[in-house]
Amino acid sequence: MRVSTAQIYNNLLTGIRNQLNVQSQGNAQISSGTRFQTPAQAGVDYKVSLDIRSAQSGVLGSLDAITTAESRLGMSQNMLNDINTLMTRAESIAVQQDSPGIQAGERQAAANEIGALLNRFVFDANTQWQGQSLFGGTAVNQPAFVTDAFGNVTYNGNAQDRIVAVTASQQLTSNIRGDDPAFLSAIQSLQDLQTALQANDLAAIHTASGAVTTAGNAMVDVTAKAGGMMSNVLSYKSSLQDMQTQLDLRLNAHESVDIAAVVTQMQQSTTALQAAYSQVSKLGSLSLTNYL
């Protein structure tokens, strides 16, 4: 069958276009580091990538929630540790003052220090985290504790926990509430000790000393509770980070391109293009000679 010059020319142009597509796709793969950039290039593989990226997005959302819980509980632990420190100091003062040989002036000085510790306790209990009441439950726009004109301290929050959604089916509590009896018991024990010291009442000092120790132990228990919650949060965080790593590896393995193979393919394509251009040039010269 006789092949016309026009047919040869069209075949050469088709080959050139194909090689130019190879060059264009190769450049895109090297630039992006991925085998495909559009659904048309790899329909099924593109859908798999979308599924993996959707899972990645869900994990990132869960990690954001975990980070919020971790930060809130971390601040709670810091404040509880400070409260434990001041309660330990109050116990030490109570033990020192629980002796018949102490003078009234010394007990008045001790009462002043207990008053300072009491103020610090209430200050810590009213700590804000990101502009929100830390120990007030979900009543975040008001102090967790209020003091009336007579010096009585009461809980001002609510009984609802701060919940973070880790997944659609998993939720974590991320706060310590000030309505735990340990808070008001500790405050009351400090107030009673201060009053006893001011009155230079040895029997009352002895009673208040025991109450401060009991309240201090209860606050330690609250701190331990916060620590357990933090451990749970960190466990979830570790699992989610592992999941994130696995998804990243899976996506990279699914989409990544063999750069060396692409470069080799492009070099072969360049050679083919050069040959095609040469054939087109020769064909043009031949056509002109025939015409003459």
C-alpha positions in Angstrom: 0.0 0.0 0.0 1.4 3.4 -1.0 1.8 5.8 1.8 1.5 9.5 0.8 3.8 12.2 2.0 0.9 13.8 3.8 0.2 10.7 5.8 3.9 10.4 6.8 3.8 14.1 7.8 0.7 13.6 9.9 2.1 10.5 11.6 5.2 12.5 12.5 3.2 15.3 13.9 1.2 12.9 16.0 4.4 11.4 17.4 5.7 14.8 18.2 2.6 15.7 20.1 2.8 12.5 22.0 6.4 13.1 23.0 5.6 16.7 24.0 2.9 15.3 26.3 5.5 13.0 27.8 7.8 16.0 28.4 5.0 18.0 29.9 3.8 15.2 32.2 7.4 14.4 33.2 8.1 18.0 34.1 4.8 18.1 36.2 5.8 14.9 38.0 9.3 16.1 38.8 8.0 19.5 40.0 5.2 18.0 42.2 6.9 14.8 43.2 3.7 12.9 42.4 2.6 10.5 39.7 -0.6 12.4 38.8 -2.1 15.8 39.4 -5.7 15.5 37.9 -8.4 12.8 37.9 -8.0 12.4 34.2 -4.4 11.2 34.6 -5.3 8.4 37.1 -9.0 8.1 38.0 -8.9 5.2 40.5 -5.6 6.3 42.0 -6.8 9.9 42.3 -9.9 8.6 44.3 -7.6 6.6 46.6 -5.6 9.8 47.3 -8.8 11.7 48.1 -9.8 9.0 50.6 -6.4 9.1 52.3 -6.4 12.9 52.5 -9.9 12.8 54.0 -8.6 10.4 56.7 -5.7 12.7 57.3 -8.0 15.7 57.7 -10.0 13.8 60.3 -6.8 12.9 62.3 -5.7 16.5 62.2 -9.0 17.6 63.6 -8.8 15.0 66.4 -5.2 16.2 67.2 -6.4 19.8 67.4 -9.1 18.7 69.9 -6.5 16.7 71.9 -4.1 19.7 71.9 -6.9 21.8 73.4 -7.5 19.2 76.1 -3.8 18.8 76.8 -3.3 22.6 77.2 -6.3 23.0 79.5 -5.3 20.1 81.7 -1.7 21.2 81.7 -2.7 24.7 83.1 -5.0 22.9 85.6 -2.1 20.8 86.8 0.1 23.9 87.2 -2.4 25.6 89.3 -3.2 22.5 91.4 0.5 22.1 92.0 0.8 25.6 93.3 -2.3 25.0 95.5 -0.6 21.9 96.9 2.5 23.9 97.6 0.6 26.5 99.6 -1.4 23.9 101.5 1.9 22.2 102.5 3.1 25.6 103.8 -0.2 26.1 105.7 0.3 22.6 107.3 3.8 23.5 108.4 2.6 26.8 109.9 -0.3 25.0 111.7 2.1 22.4 113.2 4.5 25.1 114.4 1.7 27.1 116.0 0.1 24.1 117.7 2.2 24.6 120.8 1.4 26.2 124.2 4.7 28.1 124.1 3.9 30.4 121.1 3.2 34.0 121.9 0.1 35.9 120.6 2.2 38.2 118.5 3.9 35.3 116.7 0.5 33.8 116.0 -0.8 37.0 114.6 2.1 37.1 112.1 1.3 33.4 111.3 -2.4 34.4 110.8 -1.3 37.1 108.3 0.7 34.5 106.3 -2.3 32.1 106.3 -4.4 35.0 105.0 -2.0 35.5 102.2 -2.0 31.8 101.4 -5.8 31.9 101.4 -5.9 34.8 98.9 -3.4 32.9 96.7 -5.6 29.8 96.8 -8.6 31.7 95.6 -6.5 33.5 93.0 -5.3 30.1 91.7 -8.8 28.7 91.7 -10.0 31.6 89.7 -7.3 31.2 87.0 -8.3 31.8 83.4 -7.2 29.8 80.5 -7.4 31.5 77.1 -9.7 34.1 78.7 -12.0 31.4 80.2 -12.5 30.3 83.8 -10.4 27.2 84.3 -12.2 25.5 87.2 -15.7 26.8 86.6 -17.0 24.0 84.4 -18.7 25.3 81.3 -19.5 28.6 83.1 -16.4 30.1 81.5 -17.3 33.8 81.5 -17.4 34.2 85.2 -15.0 33.6 88.2 -15.1 30.0 89.5 -15.2 31.3 93.0 -16.6 34.5 94.6 -16.0 36.1 98.0 -18.8 38.0 99.7 -18.5 41.0 102.0 -18.1 38.7 105.0 -15.2 36.8 103.5 -17.2 33.7 102.7 -16.0 31.9 99.5 -18.5 30.0 97.3 -18.3 28.1 94.1 -19.7 30.2 91.2 -19.3 27.8 88.3 -21.6 25.0 87.2 -21.6 21.2 87.3 -20.9 20.6 83.6 -17.5 19.3 82.3 -15.6 20.7 79.4 -15.7 17.9 76.7 -13.6 17.6 73.6 -14.7 15.4 70.7 -11.7 13.3 69.7 -13.7 11.4 67.0 -17.4 11.2 66.1 -17.8 8.5 68.8 -15.0 9.4 71.3 -15.1 12.2 73.8 -12.8 13.2 76.6 -13.3 15.3 79.7 -10.6 18.0 79.8 -11.2 19.9 83.0 -11.2 19.9 86.8 -14.3 21.5 88.3 -14.1 23.7 91.4 -17.2 22.2 92.9 -15.1 19.2 93.9 -15.5 19.2 97.7 -11.7 19.4 98.2 -11.6 23.0 97.0 -14.1 24.5 99.5 -12.8 22.2 102.3 -9.3 23.5 101.8 -10.6 27.1 101.7 -12.6 26.6 104.9 -9.7 24.9 106.7 -7.4 27.9 105.9 -10.1 30.4 107.1 -10.6 28.4 110.3 -6.8 28.3 110.9 -6.5 32.0 110.3 -9.4 32.7 112.8 -7.9 30.4 115.4 -4.5 32.1 115.1 -5.9 35.5 115.4 -7.8 34.5 118.5 -4.7 32.8 119.9 -7.0 29.8 120.6 -4.7 26.8 121.1 -7.6 24.2 121.0 -9.0 25.7 117.8 -5.5 25.8 116.3 -5.1 22.1 117.0 -8.5 21.3 115.4 -7.8 23.6 112.4 -4.3 22.0 111.9 -5.9 18.6 111.4 -8.4 20.0 109.0 -5.7 21.6 106.9 -3.8 18.3 106.7 -7.0 16.5 105.6 -7.9 19.2 103.1 -4.3 19.2 101.7 -4.5 15.4 101.2 -7.8 15.9 99.3 -6.2 18.5 97.0 -3.4 16.0 96.3 -6.1 13.5 95.2 -7.6 16.1 92.9 -4.2 16.7 91.4 -3.8 13.0 90.9 -7.1 12.9 89.1 -5.9 15.6 86.8 -2.8 13.6 86.2 -4.8 10.5 85.2 -6.9 12.6 82.8 -3.7 14.0 81.3 -2.3 10.5 80.8 -5.5 9.4 79.0 -5.2 12.5 76.7 -1.6 11.8 76.0 -2.3 8.2 75.2 -4.9 9.3 72.6 -2.5 11.8 71.2 0.2 9.2 70.8 -2.2 6.9 68.9 -3.4 9.7 66.7 0.2 10.8 65.9 1.0 7.2 64.9 -2.0 7.1 62.7 -1.0 10.4 61.1 2.5 9.0 60.4 1.0 5.9 58.8 -1.3 7.9 56.6 1.5 10.2 55.5 3.6 7.2 54.6 0.7 5.5 52.7 0.0 8.7 50.7 3.6 9.2 49.9 3.9 5.6 48.7 0.7 5.9 46.7 1.5 9.2 45.0 5.2 9.4 44.8 7.0 9.2 41.5 10.2 7.5 40.6 12.2 10.6 39.6 15.0 8.5 38.0 12.6 6.6 35.8 10.9 9.8 34.7 14.2 11.5 33.8 15.1 8.4 31.8 11.8 8.5 30.0 12.2 12.2 29.3 15.6 11.6 27.9 14.3 8.9 25.6 11.4 11.3 24.6 13.9 14.0 23.8 15.8 11.6 21.5 12.6 10.7 19.9 11.6 14.3 19.4 14.9 15.2 17.8 14.5 12.3 15.4 10.9 13.3 14.6 12.0 16.9 14.0 14.8 15.7 11.7 12.3 13.5 9.7 10.0 16.5 9.4 12.8 18.6 8.1 13.9 16.0 5.6 10.3 15.4 4.5 9.9 19.2 3.9 13.1 19.3 1.8 12.0 16.2 -0.2 8.6 17.7 -0.9 10.2 20.9 -2.1 12.6 18.9 -4.4 9.7 17.0 -5.9 7.9 20.2 -6.5 10.8 21.7 -8.4 
